[in-house]
């Protein structure tokens, strides 16, 4: 019986977890192998080097956090408001997050992009894809382009920044505030 190899996707998943926890500097072959309980030799059966892993991690982050999410929203149909509600639900449910779709990975990549122009270019592409999808949905019921841009920007900024806020909402819980925001963004 042959030796079972650690799947490529497992290395990528663990790399994304390390990235989310400590930035790109934390993505090192030996610590990843240790976290997976395997030897680092298996790594080289999948990747030429660390840079190849980092590139594939970004590919998975881009695909899973953009194309896959959009496909999940679109596959079930409905009007734009229904799709927006579904989209907000998908990105809000932490139990459905993978290391590629977690806000922690997203924030780590945003931080990394401040120091790496290639990552910054990829982030710009992802942000533009996500914003264009939001614009497409808002255009279905907002005739004013300024309203479309404002709503899309608020919705996207909320996804990125709300997790970082440590604000008290008085008589409202965070979930109640999110519902108030969703109602206003879909009106």
Backbone torsions as a table, in degrees:
resi	resn	phi	psi	omega
1	UNK	NA	134.4	-177.1
2	UNK	-77.2	164.9	178.2
3	UNK	-75.8	133.6	177.8
4	UNK	-79.7	126.3	179.0
5	UNK	-91.9	146.4	174.2
6	UNK	-68.9	125.1	-177.0
7	UNK	-60.9	149.4	177.1
8	UNK	-53.3	-44.1	-178.0
9	UNK	-61.9	-30.8	179.0
10	UNK	-69.0	-40.1	176.0
11	UNK	-62.7	-42.5	-179.9
12	UNK	-64.4	-46.3	179.5
13	UNK	-58.9	-45.8	179.6
14	UNK	-67.2	-36.4	175.9
15	UNK	-62.8	-41.0	178.0
16	UNK	-67.1	-36.6	175.7
17	UNK	-62.9	-44.6	179.2
18	UNK	-64.0	-41.9	178.0
19	UNK	-59.4	-47.2	-179.6
20	UNK	-61.9	-35.4	-177.5
21	UNK	-80.8	-33.3	-172.2
22	UNK	-144.2	12.9	179.9
23	UNK	80.2	179.1	-176.1
24	UNK	-62.7	-26.7	178.5
25	UNK	-64.1	-25.4	-179.2
26	UNK	-80.0	-10.3	-179.5
27	UNK	-88.6	90.7	-179.0
28	UNK	-126.9	141.8	-173.0
29	UNK	-60.2	-50.2	-176.4
30	UNK	-62.3	-47.7	176.6
31	UNK	-63.2	-33.7	177.0
32	UNK	-64.2	-45.9	179.0
33	UNK	-60.1	-43.2	178.9
34	UNK	-61.1	-45.3	179.3
35	UNK	-61.6	-33.0	-179.8
36	UNK	-86.0	-10.1	-179.4
37	UNK	71.8	33.6	-179.7
38	UNK	-132.5	171.8	175.7
39	UNK	-83.0	155.6	-179.2
40	UNK	-72.6	-14.1	178.8
41	UNK	-58.7	-34.9	179.3
42	UNK	-64.0	-26.8	178.8
43	UNK	-57.1	-45.2	-174.2
44	UNK	-73.3	-9.2	171.7
45	UNK	-75.0	-17.7	-178.5
46	UNK	-111.5	-33.5	-171.8
47	UNK	-130.4	142.8	178.5
48	UNK	-69.8	-34.8	-177.6
49	UNK	-168.0	-178.5	-178.6
50	UNK	-61.4	-39.7	179.8
51	UNK	-61.0	-36.4	177.2
52	UNK	-64.4	-40.2	175.9
53	UNK	-63.0	-47.0	-179.6
54	UNK	-58.7	-41.4	178.3
55	UNK	-63.0	-44.8	179.6
56	UNK	-67.5	-33.8	175.6
57	UNK	-61.4	-44.6	178.1
58	UNK	-65.0	-37.3	177.1
59	UNK	-60.9	-45.8	-179.7
60	UNK	-66.0	-43.2	177.8
61	UNK	-58.5	-46.0	-178.8
62	UNK	-64.6	-48.2	-177.9
63	UNK	-65.1	-53.7	-174.5
64	UNK	-68.8	-34.3	-177.4
65	UNK	-88.7	-2.6	-179.5
66	UNK	-129.5	-75.3	-175.1
67	UNK	-61.3	-43.5	-178.0
68	UNK	-66.3	-42.0	179.0
69	UNK	-64.3	-46.1	179.7
70	UNK	-61.0	-42.8	178.8
71	UNK	-61.7	-40.3	178.1
72	UNK	-62.0	-39.2	178.9
73	UNK	-68.8	-46.8	-175.4
74	UNK	-70.7	-35.1	-174.8
75	UNK	-61.1	-27.0	-178.2
76	UNK	-93.0	-1.5	175.2
77	UNK	69.3	-164.9	-179.5
78	UNK	105.3	173.4	178.5
79	UNK	-82.0	179.3	-174.9
80	UNK	-61.3	-40.8	180.0
81	UNK	-64.4	-40.4	177.4
82	UNK	-63.6	-42.9	179.2
83	UNK	-65.9	-39.9	177.5
84	UNK	-63.0	-43.1	178.3
85	UNK	-61.8	-42.5	178.7
86	UNK	-63.9	-44.1	178.5
87	UNK	-59.8	-48.1	179.2
88	UNK	-61.2	-38.3	178.1
89	UNK	-64.4	-42.7	-179.3
90	UNK	-62.9	-47.5	-175.8
91	UNK	-76.2	-15.5	-179.5
92	UNK	-90.2	-20.2	-174.7
93	UNK	-85.2	102.3	-176.4
94	UNK	-67.8	-27.5	-179.7
95	UNK	-67.5	-20.2	178.5
96	UNK	-91.0	-6.5	-177.9
97	UNK	-68.9	142.9	168.0
98	UNK	-107.2	175.1	177.7
99	UNK	-64.5	-24.1	178.5
100	UNK	-77.9	-27.9	-176.7
101	UNK	-105.5	3.9	-178.5
102	UNK	-71.1	149.7	176.2
103	UNK	-64.5	-30.7	179.1
104	UNK	-63.1	-42.6	177.0
105	UNK	-65.8	-42.7	179.4
106	UNK	-59.1	-46.8	-179.4
107	UNK	-66.8	-37.9	178.1
108	UNK	-64.1	-39.6	178.6
109	UNK	-68.4	-38.2	176.3
110	UNK	-61.5	-42.1	177.9
111	UNK	-66.0	-44.0	178.8
112	UNK	-59.2	-39.6	-178.2
113	UNK	-62.4	-23.3	178.0
114	UNK	-68.4	-19.9	-176.6
115	UNK	-115.4	-5.5	-174.9
116	UNK	-137.0	112.4	-175.0
117	UNK	-63.3	-35.0	178.5
118	UNK	-65.7	-40.8	177.2
119	UNK	-68.1	-38.1	178.1
120	UNK	-61.8	-40.4	178.8
121	UNK	-65.0	-41.0	178.4
122	UNK	-66.0	-43.4	178.5
123	UNK	-59.8	-43.2	177.8
124	UNK	-59.2	-43.1	179.2
125	UNK	-62.0	-45.6	180.0
126	UNK	-64.1	-48.2	179.0
127	UNK	-58.6	-41.0	179.1
128	UNK	-66.4	-39.1	177.2
129	UNK	-63.3	-46.6	-178.1
130	UNK	-64.6	-43.8	179.2
131	UNK	-64.9	-40.2	179.8
132	UNK	-64.1	-36.4	176.7
133	UNK	-64.3	-45.0	176.9
134	UNK	-60.2	-44.1	178.9
135	UNK	-58.7	-42.7	-179.9
136	UNK	-58.8	-43.8	179.7
137	UNK	-67.9	-47.4	-178.8
138	UNK	-64.5	-32.4	178.7
139	UNK	-62.2	-23.7	-179.2
140	UNK	-67.3	-23.2	178.7
141	UNK	-133.6	2.6	176.2
142	UNK	-117.8	108.3	-177.6
143	UNK	-75.0	-18.8	-176.5
144	UNK	-92.8	119.3	-178.8
145	UNK	-60.5	-33.1	177.9
146	UNK	-64.9	-39.3	177.6
147	UNK	-66.4	-41.4	178.1
148	UNK	-59.4	-48.0	-177.4
149	UNK	-66.2	-42.1	-179.7
150	UNK	-64.6	-48.0	-179.4
151	UNK	-63.4	-42.9	179.7
152	UNK	-62.3	-44.2	-179.3
153	UNK	-66.3	-43.8	178.6
154	UNK	-62.1	-46.1	-179.2
155	UNK	-61.2	-44.0	-177.9
156	UNK	-71.7	-42.2	178.3
157	UNK	-62.3	-35.7	178.2
158	UNK	-62.1	-43.1	178.4
159	UNK	-59.0	-41.9	-175.5
160	UNK	-79.2	-42.0	-169.1
161	UNK	-97.0	-27.5	-171.1
162	UNK	-60.6	-32.5	179.8
163	UNK	-66.3	-23.2	-178.2
164	UNK	-88.7	-12.7	-176.6
165	UNK	-80.3	137.8	178.0
166	UNK	-118.2	51.1	-174.8
167	UNK	-98.6	144.3	171.3
168	UNK	-90.0	140.6	-177.8
169	UNK	-107.9	26.4	177.8
170	UNK	63.1	-121.8	-176.3
171	UNK	-77.0	-7.2	-176.7
172	UNK	-101.9	146.1	171.1
173	UNK	-84.7	167.3	176.9
174	UNK	-59.6	-41.4	179.4
175	UNK	-63.5	-40.1	178.4
176	UNK	-65.4	-39.1	177.5
177	UNK	-64.8	-40.7	177.5
178	UNK	-61.2	-40.1	177.0
179	UNK	-64.1	-42.1	177.2
180	UNK	-59.9	-41.6	179.6
181	UNK	-65.7	-47.0	-179.1
182	UNK	-58.4	-43.5	179.9
183	UNK	-60.2	-43.1	-178.3
184	UNK	-72.0	-34.5	179.5
185	UNK	-73.7	-23.5	-179.2
186	UNK	-95.7	-5.6	-175.9
187	UNK	-69.3	NA	NA
